[in-house]
């Protein structure tokens, strides 16, 4: 579990889920003398998922700011593609390790991201983390 904990989320998610499943299965088959691993290691996966949600929010805010910077020097227009951003780089989605999906709908920039499947969100008032990411950005008129 520790081996995969500090690897980027998009690379470590499946191995971490597999290790957690093996630990849960072992815990059901035999009783631990000191039930440390079966209680601690699954909590580590939940903590890792929480960290990547924060990383994703920061990456999304960085992308919105990069779009705003681009628009400030291009007459309040958005770029056709994220590769056109020159003022600030477009960050990758920490969940997938790939660029966020980006499109234009009229004068609105649309940013989408893959859902974090199977990840509950325990923060009261927040949407579940398993929902896909969808953000729309417009310049004020």
C-alpha angles and dihedrals in degrees: 000000000000091000091063099035097089097037113105109280096241090058098039103042099090096042090048091051090049093051091047090051092051091049092049090048092050090047090056093047099048138017116243118227089222108020094215104121098044091052101037106040098056088049088056090058091052090049090050090051090052091052093051091050088056091046089052093051090051091048090049092051090049090052093049090050091049089052090049091050090050091049092049090063097035104056095269093303126134122229119259090232135013090245088071091066107111104156092065130359122255108245121226122247104261090212095060105017087231133100117280112258107260132188141156123237106185107299092345126096112214121204120190133180138187117265119252094239117217096007113127119210112220096183108114113240094015124114116252112275090230091071115100116257114252125171130169121200127194134172117241114251 
